[in-house]
């Protein structure tokens, strides 16, 4: 599994994922470079998040992350994660609402920080990704993020969510 390779790797490792379909959710808790190609698909149906990043110095590139009926986010960067690169990925089919949040959104890519204590993710690059078929928010920068660059992404087919009786969708 991809998660098995992550768990077995040393900090700073480059993990090149062989072409194929993978049915799992990933938790990245150490500095790694996760590299796929156009033939690597991560099916996250049955999981709430496709990929969770809770470390600094992480790069994720060349993956196709596809959600399912329980998936509310494709890629999440958590508080305190610095120097993160999300490059050349495809994230799609996220239609479940965040269960513990007041927001009725799903998220393609979500980056958020914390204020108590202050622990914003910093130096984040989100570049050349395709984000489509998402409920509410394609790419979202939550509270307390710093030095984030979002460029050259294609965000399309974002379904509106209902907030206070109003439809809202955000690229």
OpenMM code with the backbone's topology and positions (N, CA, C; nanometers):
from openmm import Vec3, app, unit

residues = "UNK UNK UNK UNK UNK UNK UNK UNK UNK UNK UNK UNK UNK UNK UNK UNK UNK UNK UNK UNK UNK UNK UNK UNK UNK UNK UNK UNK UNK UNK UNK UNK UNK UNK UNK UNK UNK UNK UNK UNK UNK UNK UNK UNK UNK UNK UNK UNK UNK UNK UNK UNK UNK UNK UNK UNK UNK UNK UNK UNK UNK UNK UNK UNK UNK UNK UNK UNK UNK UNK UNK UNK UNK UNK UNK UNK UNK UNK UNK UNK UNK UNK UNK UNK UNK UNK UNK UNK UNK UNK UNK UNK UNK UNK UNK UNK UNK UNK UNK UNK UNK UNK UNK UNK UNK UNK UNK UNK UNK UNK UNK UNK UNK UNK UNK UNK UNK UNK UNK UNK UNK UNK UNK UNK UNK UNK UNK UNK UNK UNK UNK UNK UNK UNK UNK UNK UNK UNK UNK UNK UNK UNK UNK UNK UNK UNK UNK UNK UNK UNK UNK UNK UNK UNK UNK UNK UNK UNK UNK UNK UNK UNK UNK UNK UNK UNK UNK UNK UNK UNK UNK".split()
positions = [
    Vec3(0.0838, -0.1187, 0.0000),
    Vec3(0.0000, 0.0000, 0.0000),
    Vec3(0.0884, 0.1251, 0.0000),
    Vec3(0.0297, 0.2362, -0.0398),
    Vec3(0.1028, 0.3628, -0.0338),
    Vec3(0.1298, 0.3986, 0.1121),
    Vec3(0.0300, 0.3799, 0.1994),
    Vec3(0.0491, 0.4127, 0.3411),
    Vec3(0.1599, 0.3270, 0.4011),
    Vec3(0.1683, 0.2018, 0.3621),
    Vec3(0.2760, 0.1154, 0.4102),
    Vec3(0.4125, 0.1680, 0.3699),
    Vec3(0.4235, 0.2192, 0.2464),
    Vec3(0.5500, 0.2776, 0.2002),
    Vec3(0.5826, 0.4044, 0.2789),
    Vec3(0.4807, 0.4865, 0.3069),
    Vec3(0.5017, 0.6079, 0.3874),
    Vec3(0.5505, 0.5698, 0.5268),
    Vec3(0.4823, 0.4744, 0.5895),
    Vec3(0.5174, 0.4333, 0.7255),
    Vec3(0.6589, 0.3766, 0.7337),
    Vec3(0.7008, 0.3038, 0.6307),
    Vec3(0.8323, 0.2397, 0.6310),
    Vec3(0.9453, 0.3331, 0.5887),
    Vec3(0.9116, 0.4490, 0.5361),
    Vec3(1.0143, 0.5394, 0.4832),
    Vec3(1.0807, 0.6204, 0.5938),
    Vec3(1.2012, 0.6659, 0.5628),
    Vec3(1.2737, 0.7578, 0.6502),
    Vec3(1.2323, 0.9007, 0.6164),
    Vec3(1.2501, 0.9916, 0.7088),
    Vec3(1.2249, 1.1327, 0.6815),
    Vec3(1.3097, 1.1770, 0.5630),
    Vec3(1.2489, 1.2543, 0.4720),
    Vec3(1.3178, 1.3045, 0.3549),
    Vec3(1.3163, 1.2099, 0.2364),
    Vec3(1.2518, 1.0962, 0.2502),
    Vec3(1.2488, 0.9975, 0.1419),
    Vec3(1.1666, 1.0468, 0.0234),
    Vec3(1.2031, 0.9986, -0.0950),
    Vec3(1.1243, 1.0176, -0.2151),
    Vec3(1.0532, 0.8853, -0.2408),
    Vec3(0.9206, 0.8884, -0.2415),
    Vec3(0.8416, 0.7680, -0.2647),
    Vec3(0.7785, 0.7802, -0.4024),
    Vec3(0.8221, 0.6972, -0.4941),
    Vec3(0.7686, 0.6941, -0.6296),
    Vec3(0.6643, 0.5825, -0.6358),
    Vec3(0.5400, 0.6208, -0.6591),
    Vec3(0.4296, 0.5251, -0.6541),
    Vec3(0.4130, 0.4578, -0.7900),
    Vec3(0.4150, 0.3252, -0.7935),
    Vec3(0.3915, 0.2551, -0.9203),
    Vec3(0.2506, 0.2820, -0.9725),
    Vec3(0.2358, 0.2803, -1.1033),
    Vec3(0.1039, 0.2993, -1.1647),
    Vec3(0.0064, 0.1974, -1.1082),
    Vec3(-0.1179, 0.2423, -1.0889),
    Vec3(-0.2202, 0.1511, -1.0404),
    Vec3(-0.3296, 0.2233, -0.9662),
    Vec3(-0.4243, 0.1450, -0.9179),
    Vec3(-0.5361, 0.1961, -0.8389),
    Vec3(-0.5162, 0.1539, -0.6943),
    Vec3(-0.5327, 0.2494, -0.6038),
    Vec3(-0.5125, 0.2248, -0.4616),
    Vec3(-0.6401, 0.2656, -0.3889),
    Vec3(-0.6854, 0.1819, -0.2976),
    Vec3(-0.8100, 0.2058, -0.2250),
    Vec3(-0.7742, 0.2274, -0.0781),
    Vec3(-0.7419, 0.3512, -0.0446),
    Vec3(-0.6973, 0.3821, 0.0908),
    Vec3(-0.6992, 0.5324, 0.1155),
    Vec3(-0.6769, 0.5689, 0.2392),
    Vec3(-0.6606, 0.7069, 0.2815),
    Vec3(-0.5180, 0.7194, 0.3329),
    Vec3(-0.4528, 0.8327, 0.3071),
    Vec3(-0.3130, 0.8488, 0.3451),
    Vec3(-0.2966, 0.9518, 0.4546),
    Vec3(-0.2060, 0.9225, 0.5488),
    Vec3(-0.1676, 1.0169, 0.6528),
    Vec3(-0.0179, 1.0370, 0.6442),
    Vec3(0.0219, 1.1599, 0.6111),
    Vec3(0.1629, 1.1932, 0.5963),
    Vec3(0.2053, 1.2712, 0.7198),
    Vec3(0.2883, 1.2079, 0.8032),
    Vec3(0.3293, 1.2687, 0.9297),
    Vec3(0.4806, 1.2838, 0.9410),
    Vec3(0.5489, 1.2824, 0.8246),
    Vec3(0.6936, 1.3029, 0.8217),
    Vec3(0.7312, 1.3679, 0.6896),
    Vec3(0.8463, 1.4331, 0.6845),
    Vec3(0.8896, 1.4960, 0.5595),
    Vec3(0.9152, 1.3912, 0.4507),
    Vec3(0.8362, 1.3959, 0.3424),
    Vec3(0.8555, 1.3047, 0.2294),
    Vec3(0.8162, 1.3750, 0.1002),
    Vec3(0.8593, 1.3158, -0.0097),
    Vec3(0.8204, 1.3586, -0.1429),
    Vec3(0.7439, 1.2419, -0.2038),
    Vec3(0.6119, 1.2562, -0.2163),
    Vec3(0.5241, 1.1509, -0.2681),
    Vec3(0.4973, 1.1796, -0.4149),
    Vec3(0.5482, 1.0919, -0.5034),
    Vec3(0.5397, 1.1164, -0.6474),
    Vec3(0.4612, 1.0068, -0.7171),
    Vec3(0.3577, 1.0478, -0.7890),
    Vec3(0.2834, 0.9562, -0.8740),
    Vec3(0.3050, 0.9944, -1.0185),
    Vec3(0.2263, 0.9372, -1.1043),
    Vec3(0.2241, 0.9780, -1.2448),
    Vec3(0.0787, 0.9775, -1.2878),
    Vec3(0.0521, 0.9981, -1.4109),
    Vec3(-0.0875, 1.0084, -1.4544),
    Vec3(-0.1641, 0.8772, -1.4383),
    Vec3(-0.0952, 0.7705, -1.4055),
    Vec3(-0.1612, 0.6407, -1.3906),
    Vec3(-0.1730, 0.5955, -1.2454),
    Vec3(-0.1660, 0.6891, -1.1493),
    Vec3(-0.1815, 0.6559, -1.0078),
    Vec3(-0.3126, 0.7166, -0.9587),
    Vec3(-0.4045, 0.6296, -0.9173),
    Vec3(-0.5343, 0.6759, -0.8691),
    Vec3(-0.5550, 0.6293, -0.7258),
    Vec3(-0.5849, 0.7261, -0.6381),
    Vec3(-0.6156, 0.6980, -0.4985),
    Vec3(-0.7665, 0.7112, -0.4809),
    Vec3(-0.8337, 0.5978, -0.4617),
    Vec3(-0.9774, 0.5980, -0.4376),
    Vec3(-1.0003, 0.6068, -0.2869),
    Vec3(-1.0676, 0.7134, -0.2438),
    Vec3(-1.0878, 0.7382, -0.1013),
    Vec3(-1.2313, 0.7153, -0.0567),
    Vec3(-1.3095, 0.6466, -0.1384),
    Vec3(-1.4476, 0.6146, -0.0984),
    Vec3(-1.4431, 0.5366, 0.0320),
    Vec3(-1.5292, 0.5733, 0.1261),
    Vec3(-1.5307, 0.5071, 0.2562),
    Vec3(-1.4423, 0.5752, 0.3590),
    Vec3(-1.3642, 0.6729, 0.3163),
    Vec3(-1.2768, 0.7481, 0.4065),
    Vec3(-1.3188, 0.8944, 0.4046),
    Vec3(-1.2989, 0.9658, 0.5161),
    Vec3(-1.3404, 1.1061, 0.5218),
    Vec3(-1.2441, 1.1982, 0.4466),
    Vec3(-1.1154, 1.1635, 0.4409),
    Vec3(-1.0152, 1.2465, 0.3748),
    Vec3(-0.9266, 1.1561, 0.2898),
    Vec3(-0.8927, 1.2034, 0.1692),
    Vec3(-0.8022, 1.1272, 0.0839),
    Vec3(-0.6598, 1.1286, 0.1372),
    Vec3(-0.6038, 1.2493, 0.1576),
    Vec3(-0.4670, 1.2639, 0.2073),
    Vec3(-0.4653, 1.3717, 0.3151),
    Vec3(-0.4095, 1.3385, 0.4325),
    Vec3(-0.3924, 1.4347, 0.5411),
    Vec3(-0.2435, 1.4589, 0.5610),
    Vec3(-0.2045, 1.5870, 0.5611),
    Vec3(-0.0647, 1.6248, 0.5838),
    Vec3(-0.0547, 1.6896, 0.7209),
    Vec3(0.0279, 1.6307, 0.8084),
    Vec3(0.0499, 1.6865, 0.9418),
    Vec3(0.1993, 1.6958, 0.9719),
    Vec3(0.2780, 1.7272, 0.8696),
    Vec3(0.4226, 1.7400, 0.8825),
    Vec3(0.4690, 1.8547, 0.7944),
    Vec3(0.5900, 1.8987, 0.8163),
    Vec3(0.6516, 1.9976, 0.7289),
    Vec3(0.7345, 1.9269, 0.6228),
    Vec3(0.7723, 2.0035, 0.5200),
    Vec3(0.8598, 1.9535, 0.4131),
    Vec3(0.8004, 1.8326, 0.3419),
    Vec3(0.6782, 1.8505, 0.2916),
    Vec3(0.6068, 1.7440, 0.2206),
    Vec3(0.5737, 1.7933, 0.0800),
    Vec3(0.5921, 1.7056, -0.0181),
    Vec3(0.5518, 1.7332, -0.1558),
    Vec3(0.4618, 1.6188, -0.2028),
    Vec3(0.3504, 1.6540, -0.2644),
    Vec3(0.2570, 1.5561, -0.3203),
    Vec3(0.2375, 1.5931, -0.4658),
    Vec3(0.2694, 1.5007, -0.5570),
    Vec3(0.2561, 1.5337, -0.6992),
    Vec3(0.2136, 1.4118, -0.7804),
    Vec3(0.1358, 1.4401, -0.8856),
    Vec3(0.1020, 1.3398, -0.9851),
    Vec3(0.0001, 1.2361, -0.9438),
    Vec3(-0.0857, 1.2675, -0.8475),
    Vec3(-0.1871, 1.1723, -0.8032),
    Vec3(-0.3255, 1.2139, -0.8509),
    Vec3(-0.4096, 1.1160, -0.8718),
    Vec3(-0.5518, 1.1405, -0.8944),
    Vec3(-0.6237, 1.0915, -0.7700),
    Vec3(-0.6835, 1.1845, -0.6953),
    Vec3(-0.7547, 1.1517, -0.5711),
    Vec3(-0.9040, 1.1604, -0.6004),
    Vec3(-0.9739, 1.0489, -0.5838),
    Vec3(-1.1169, 1.0433, -0.6120),
    Vec3(-1.1909, 1.0080, -0.4836),
    Vec3(-1.2869, 1.0928, -0.4464),
    Vec3(-1.3635, 1.0718, -0.3239),
    Vec3(-1.4776, 0.9748, -0.3428),
    Vec3(-1.5628, 0.9725, -0.2430),
    Vec3(-1.6791, 0.8855, -0.2450),
    Vec3(-1.7861, 0.9386, -0.1535),
    Vec3(-1.8801, 0.8522, -0.1169),
    Vec3(-1.9963, 0.9000, -0.0420),
    Vec3(-1.9621, 0.9504, 0.0981),
    Vec3(-1.8495, 0.9134, 0.1562),
    Vec3(-1.8128, 0.9607, 0.2897),
    Vec3(-1.6958, 1.0593, 0.2888),
    Vec3(-1.6450, 1.0937, 0.1728),
    Vec3(-1.5253, 1.1779, 0.1627),
    Vec3(-1.5638, 1.3259, 0.1620),
    Vec3(-1.5101, 1.4035, 0.2591),
    Vec3(-1.5386, 1.5466, 0.2612),
    Vec3(-1.4181, 1.6315, 0.2217),
    Vec3(-1.3017, 1.5689, 0.1978),
    Vec3(-1.1855, 1.6454, 0.1519),
    Vec3(-1.0898, 1.5549, 0.0759),
    Vec3(-1.0322, 1.6111, -0.0310),
    Vec3(-0.9332, 1.5367, -0.1078),
    Vec3(-0.7963, 1.5408, -0.0426),
    Vec3(-0.7446, 1.6636, -0.0179),
    Vec3(-0.6159, 1.6830, 0.0488),
    Vec3(-0.6341, 1.7888, 0.1563),
    Vec3(-0.5885, 1.7585, 0.2786),
    Vec3(-0.5965, 1.8520, 0.3907),
    Vec3(-0.4563, 1.8757, 0.4458),
    Vec3(-0.4197, 2.0046, 0.4599),
    Vec3(-0.2943, 2.0431, 0.5240),
    Vec3(-0.3305, 2.1005, 0.6603),
    Vec3(-0.2830, 2.0355, 0.7663),
    Vec3(-0.3216, 2.0704, 0.9027),
    Vec3(-0.2309, 2.1776, 0.9638),
    Vec3(-0.2717, 2.2340, 1.0787),
    Vec3(-0.1928, 2.3372, 1.1459),
    Vec3(-0.0481, 2.2927, 1.1701),
    Vec3(0.0436, 2.3886, 1.1556),
    Vec3(0.1839, 2.3631, 1.1831),
    Vec3(0.2618, 2.2976, 1.0708),
    Vec3(0.1977, 2.2698, 0.9611),
    Vec3(0.2668, 2.2087, 0.8466),
    Vec3(0.3258, 2.3200, 0.7611),
    Vec3(0.4579, 2.3186, 0.7440),
    Vec3(0.5271, 2.4229, 0.6703),
    Vec3(0.6006, 2.3636, 0.5501),
    Vec3(0.6213, 2.4471, 0.4477),
    Vec3(0.6923, 2.4068, 0.3267),
    Vec3(0.6238, 2.2853, 0.2614),
    Vec3(0.4998, 2.3049, 0.2206),
    Vec3(0.4186, 2.1997, 0.1587),
    Vec3(0.3980, 2.2340, 0.0120),
    Vec3(0.4160, 2.1349, -0.0760),
    Vec3(0.3925, 2.1531, -0.2185),
    Vec3(0.2894, 2.0515, -0.2648),
    Vec3(0.1807, 2.1026, -0.3234),
    Vec3(0.0754, 2.0195, -0.3817),
    Vec3(0.0742, 2.0533, -0.5302),
    Vec3(0.1285, 1.9637, -0.6133),
    Vec3(0.1582, 1.9944, -0.7519),
    Vec3(0.1034, 1.8890, -0.8487),
    Vec3(0.0388, 1.9342, -0.9544),
    Vec3(0.0003, 1.8457, -1.0662),
    Vec3(-0.0839, 1.7256, -1.0242),
    Vec3(-0.1794, 1.7483, -0.9357),
    Vec3(-0.2705, 1.6432, -0.8932),
    Vec3(-0.4087, 1.6684, -0.9510),
    Vec3(-0.4922, 1.5667, -0.9467),
    Vec3(-0.6338, 1.5795, -0.9816),
    Vec3(-0.7136, 1.5345, -0.8603),
    Vec3(-0.8044, 1.6197, -0.8142),
    Vec3(-0.8894, 1.5876, -0.6998),
    Vec3(-1.0335, 1.6015, -0.7469),
    Vec3(-1.1151, 1.4966, -0.7248),
    Vec3(-1.2522, 1.5024, -0.7759),
    Vec3(-1.3491, 1.4233, -0.6894),
    Vec3(-1.4764, 1.4548, -0.7114),
    Vec3(-1.5895, 1.3802, -0.6564),
    Vec3(-1.5939, 1.3806, -0.5034),
    Vec3(-1.5916, 1.5006, -0.4474),
    Vec3(-1.6036, 1.5214, -0.3028),
    Vec3(-1.7399, 1.5857, -0.2787),
    Vec3(-1.8342, 1.5088, -0.2277),
    Vec3(-1.9701, 1.5599, -0.2105),
    Vec3(-2.0263, 1.5435, -0.0700),
    Vec3(-1.9443, 1.5133, 0.0272),
    Vec3(-1.9909, 1.4957, 0.1644),
    Vec3(-1.9543, 1.6199, 0.2447),
    Vec3(-2.0434, 1.6656, 0.3316),
    Vec3(-2.0182, 1.7839, 0.4131),
    Vec3(-1.9269, 1.7506, 0.5300),
    Vec3(-1.8468, 1.8494, 0.5708),
    Vec3(-1.7605, 1.8321, 0.6873),
    Vec3(-1.8483, 1.8059, 0.8089),
    Vec3(-1.8364, 1.6888, 0.8717),
    Vec3(-1.9300, 1.6527, 0.9783),
    Vec3(-1.9152, 1.7333, 1.1074),
    Vec3(-1.7950, 1.7753, 1.1460),
    Vec3(-1.7767, 1.8450, 1.2726),
    Vec3(-1.7722, 1.9963, 1.2564),
    Vec3(-1.8014, 2.0464, 1.1399),
    Vec3(-1.7892, 2.1883, 1.1089),
    Vec3(-1.9287, 2.2455, 1.0840),
    Vec3(-1.9429, 2.3741, 1.1068),
    Vec3(-2.0695, 2.4394, 1.0764),
    Vec3(-2.0855, 2.4621, 0.9273),
    Vec3(-1.9782, 2.4436, 0.8517),
    Vec3(-1.9816, 2.4668, 0.7087),
    Vec3(-2.0407, 2.3472, 0.6353),
    Vec3(-2.1312, 2.3725, 0.5418),
    Vec3(-2.1889, 2.2624, 0.4646),
    Vec3(-2.1049, 2.2271, 0.3414),
    Vec3(-1.9770, 2.2637, 0.3429),
    Vec3(-1.8890, 2.2400, 0.2281),
    Vec3(-1.8188, 2.1056, 0.2361),
    Vec3(-1.7855, 2.0560, 0.1180),
    Vec3(-1.6782, 1.9604, 0.1026),
    Vec3(-1.5618, 2.0411, 0.0484),
    Vec3(-1.4422, 1.9850, 0.0478),
    Vec3(-1.3235, 2.0579, 0.0042),
    Vec3(-1.2389, 1.9712, -0.0891),
    Vec3(-1.1939, 2.0297, -0.2010),
    Vec3(-1.0951, 1.9619, -0.2837),
    Vec3(-0.9611, 1.9628, -0.2123),
    Vec3(-0.9108, 2.0846, -0.1852),
    Vec3(-0.7883, 2.1040, -0.1071),
    Vec3(-0.8214, 2.2028, 0.0042),
    Vec3(-0.7879, 2.1670, 0.1278),
    Vec3(-0.8132, 2.2527, 0.2439),
    Vec3(-0.6829, 2.2718, 0.3203),
    Vec3(-0.6471, 2.3992, 0.3447),
    Vec3(-0.5304, 2.4344, 0.4260),
    Vec3(-0.5824, 2.5213, 0.5397),
    Vec3(-0.5541, 2.4836, 0.6632),
    Vec3(-0.6027, 2.5645, 0.7756),
    Vec3(-0.5031, 2.5619, 0.8915),
    Vec3(-0.5103, 2.6675, 0.9754),
    Vec3(-0.4242, 2.6783, 1.0914),
    Vec3(-0.5033, 2.6780, 1.2198),
    Vec3(-0.4348, 2.7093, 1.3274),
    Vec3(-0.4969, 2.7110, 1.4587),
    Vec3(-0.4543, 2.8399, 1.5281),
    Vec3(-0.5388, 2.8894, 1.6172),
    Vec3(-0.5063, 3.0157, 1.6834),
    Vec3(-0.4706, 2.9988, 1.8307),
    Vec3(-0.4890, 2.8819, 1.8867),
    Vec3(-0.4642, 2.8647, 2.0288),
    Vec3(-0.3918, 2.7331, 2.0548),
    Vec3(-0.2588, 2.7305, 2.0554),
    Vec3(-0.1701, 2.8434, 2.0252),
    Vec3(-0.1628, 2.8662, 1.8750),
    Vec3(-0.1151, 2.9846, 1.8357),
    Vec3(-0.1041, 3.0173, 1.6930),
    Vec3(-0.0091, 2.9189, 1.6253),
    Vec3(-0.0580, 2.8550, 1.5216),
    Vec3(0.0213, 2.7531, 1.4523),
    Vec3(-0.0208, 2.7464, 1.3058),
    Vec3(0.0012, 2.8556, 1.2310),
    Vec3(-0.0447, 2.8569, 1.0924),
    Vec3(0.0449, 2.7735, 1.0007),
    Vec3(-0.0146, 2.7035, 0.9024),
    Vec3(0.0684, 2.6452, 0.7980),
    Vec3(0.1305, 2.7601, 0.7179),
    Vec3(0.2591, 2.7488, 0.6866),
    Vec3(0.3280, 2.8539, 0.6121),
    Vec3(0.4038, 2.7945, 0.4938),
    Vec3(0.4312, 2.8805, 0.3973),
    Vec3(0.5070, 2.8424, 0.2779),
    Vec3(0.4423, 2.7236, 0.2071),
    Vec3(0.3193, 2.7442, 0.1636),
    Vec3(0.2404, 2.6415, 0.0956),
    Vec3(0.2314, 2.6788, -0.0522),
    Vec3(0.2585, 2.5826, -0.1409),
    Vec3(0.2449, 2.6026, -0.2842),
    Vec3(0.1423, 2.5030, -0.3378),
    Vec3(0.0346, 2.5561, -0.3967),
    Vec3(-0.0700, 2.4755, -0.4599),
    Vec3(-0.0700, 2.5152, -0.6063),
    Vec3(-0.0124, 2.4299, -0.6925),
    Vec3(0.0120, 2.4706, -0.8304),
    Vec3(-0.0210, 2.3581, -0.9287),
    Vec3(-0.0873, 2.3977, -1.0375),
    Vec3(-0.1139, 2.3103, -1.1531),
    Vec3(-0.1952, 2.1858, -1.1192),
    Vec3(-0.2905, 2.2015, -1.0292),
    Vec3(-0.3824, 2.0934, -0.9946),
    Vec3(-0.5140, 2.1105, -1.0697),
    Vec3(-0.5872, 2.0018, -1.0864),
    Vec3(-0.7230, 2.0061, -1.1386),
    Vec3(-0.8153, 1.9633, -1.0256),
    Vec3(-0.9110, 2.0499, -0.9926),
    Vec3(-1.0052, 2.0227, -0.8838),
    Vec3(-1.1448, 2.0331, -0.9432),
    Vec3(-1.2212, 1.9221, -0.9406),
    Vec3(-1.3524, 1.9250, -1.0030),
    Vec3(-1.4522, 1.8353, -0.9321),
    Vec3(-1.5789, 1.8685, -0.9545),
    Vec3(-1.6899, 1.7934, -0.8961),
    Vec3(-1.6800, 1.7889, -0.7434),
    Vec3(-1.6823, 1.9088, -0.6834),
    Vec3(-1.6691, 1.9250, -0.5388),
    Vec3(-1.7931, 1.9973, -0.4872),
    Vec3(-1.8401, 1.9610, -0.3680),
    Vec3(-1.9500, 2.0320, -0.3031),
    Vec3(-1.8938, 2.1505, -0.2262),
    Vec3(-1.9164, 2.2708, -0.2743),
    Vec3(-1.8866, 2.3913, -0.1981),
    Vec3(-1.7564, 2.4604, -0.2251),
    Vec3(-1.6406, 2.3979, -0.2004),
    Vec3(-1.5131, 2.4696, -0.2082),
    Vec3(-1.4065, 2.3867, -0.2796),
    Vec3(-1.3536, 2.4418, -0.3892),
    Vec3(-1.2478, 2.3733, -0.4634),
    Vec3(-1.1161, 2.3765, -0.3886),
    Vec3(-1.0640, 2.4964, -0.3633),
    Vec3(-0.9417, 2.5163, -0.2856),
    Vec3(-0.9762, 2.6172, -0.1768),
    Vec3(-0.9537, 2.5812, -0.0515),
    Vec3(-0.9924, 2.6680, 0.0589),
    Vec3(-0.8757, 2.6905, 0.1532),
    Vec3(-0.8497, 2.8181, 0.1816),
    Vec3(-0.7511, 2.8544, 0.2825),
    Vec3(-0.8286, 2.8964, 0.4058),
    Vec3(-0.8245, 2.8139, 0.5077),
    Vec3(-0.8967, 2.8428, 0.6305),
    Vec3(-0.8270, 2.9501, 0.7116),
    Vec3(-0.8731, 2.9660, 0.8323),
    Vec3(-0.8151, 3.0656, 0.9217),
    Vec3(-0.6677, 3.0359, 0.9476),
    Vec3(-0.5918, 3.1422, 0.9682),
    Vec3(-0.4540, 3.1305, 1.0144),
    Vec3(-0.3619, 3.0564, 0.9171),
    Vec3(-0.3578, 3.0968, 0.7926),
    Vec3(-0.2591, 3.0443, 0.6990),
    Vec3(-0.1677, 3.1588, 0.6583),
    Vec3(-0.0407, 3.1275, 0.6277),
    Vec3(0.0551, 3.2320, 0.5931),
    Vec3(0.1387, 3.1907, 0.4727),
    Vec3(0.1658, 3.2883, 0.3870),
    Vec3(0.2544, 3.2705, 0.2725),
    Vec3(0.2123, 3.1506, 0.1863),
    Vec3(0.0910, 3.1588, 0.1348),
    Vec3(0.0361, 3.0527, 0.0499),
    Vec3(0.0278, 3.1046, -0.0934),
    Vec3(0.0789, 3.0259, -0.1878),
    Vec3(0.0694, 3.0596, -0.3293),
    Vec3(-0.0227, 2.9583, -0.3962),
    Vec3(-0.1277, 3.0091, -0.4599),
    Vec3(-0.2216, 2.9257, -0.5358),
    Vec3(-0.2136, 2.9745, -0.6798),
    Vec3(-0.1645, 2.8884, -0.7708),
    Vec3(-0.1449, 2.9326, -0.9084),
    Vec3(-0.1660, 2.8185, -1.0081),
    Vec3(-0.2094, 2.8566, -1.1278),
    Vec3(-0.2203, 2.7658, -1.2422),
    Vec3(-0.3095, 2.6437, -1.2186),
    Vec3(-0.4073, 2.6549, -1.1314),
    Vec3(-0.4985, 2.5439, -1.1037),
    Vec3(-0.6249, 2.5581, -1.1882),
    Vec3(-0.6858, 2.4465, -1.2225),
    Vec3(-0.8160, 2.4457, -1.2884),
    Vec3(-0.9178, 2.3983, -1.1864),
    Vec3(-1.0117, 2.4852, -1.1521),
    Vec3(-1.1170, 2.4530, -1.0562),
    Vec3(-1.2493, 2.4649, -1.1300),
    Vec3(-1.3242, 2.3550, -1.1386),
    Vec3(-1.4466, 2.3556, -1.2181),
    Vec3(-1.5511, 2.2614, -1.1576),
    Vec3(-1.6752, 2.2859, -1.1948),
    Vec3(-1.7885, 2.2039, -1.1490),
    Vec3(-1.7960, 2.1969, -0.9964),
    Vec3(-1.7972, 2.3147, -0.9338),
    Vec3(-1.8130, 2.3238, -0.7889),
    Vec3(-1.9619, 2.3396, -0.7606),
    Vec3(-2.0200, 2.2407, -0.6961),
    Vec3(-2.1639, 2.2421, -0.6666),
    Vec3(-2.1905, 2.3355, -0.5490),
    Vec3(-2.2933, 2.4180, -0.5583),
    Vec3(-2.3223, 2.5091, -0.4472),
    Vec3(-2.3757, 2.4351, -0.3256),
    Vec3(-2.3350, 2.4836, -0.2093),
    Vec3(-2.3878, 2.4349, -0.0819),
    Vec3(-2.4830, 2.5407, -0.0277),
    Vec3(-2.5777, 2.5012, 0.0531),
    Vec3(-2.6729, 2.5957, 0.1118),
    Vec3(-2.6193, 2.6487, 0.2445),
    Vec3(-2.6064, 2.7817, 0.2537),
    Vec3(-2.5629, 2.8470, 0.3771),
    Vec3(-2.6643, 2.9570, 0.4081),
    Vec3(-2.7320, 2.9445, 0.5198),
    Vec3(-2.8344, 3.0411, 0.5606),
    Vec3(-2.9348, 3.0671, 0.4486),
    Vec3(-2.9778, 2.9611, 0.3818),
    Vec3(-3.0766, 2.9731, 0.2762),
    Vec3(-3.0234, 3.0238, 0.1443),
    Vec3(-2.8929, 3.0467, 0.1336),
    Vec3(-2.8298, 3.0949, 0.0109),
    Vec3(-2.7363, 2.9888, -0.0454),
    Vec3(-2.7369, 2.9778, -0.1785),
    Vec3(-2.6415, 2.8887, -0.2417),
    Vec3(-2.5047, 2.9564, -0.2482),
    Vec3(-2.3986, 2.8813, -0.2163),
    Vec3(-2.2634, 2.9354, -0.2189),
    Vec3(-2.1659, 2.8293, -0.2666),
    Vec3(-2.0837, 2.8666, -0.3627),
    Vec3(-1.9724, 2.7816, -0.4032),
    Vec3(-1.8512, 2.8713, -0.4219),
    Vec3(-1.7338, 2.8171, -0.3963),
    Vec3(-1.6113, 2.8952, -0.4040),
    Vec3(-1.5028, 2.8154, -0.4752),
    Vec3(-1.4339, 2.8841, -0.5660),
    Vec3(-1.3214, 2.8207, -0.6345),
    Vec3(-1.2110, 2.7940, -0.5383),
] * unit.nanometer
topology = app.Topology()
chain = topology.addChain("A")
for resn in residues:
    res = topology.addResidue(resn, chain)
    for name in ("N", "CA", "C"):
        topology.addAtom(name, app.Element.getBySymbol(name[0]), res)
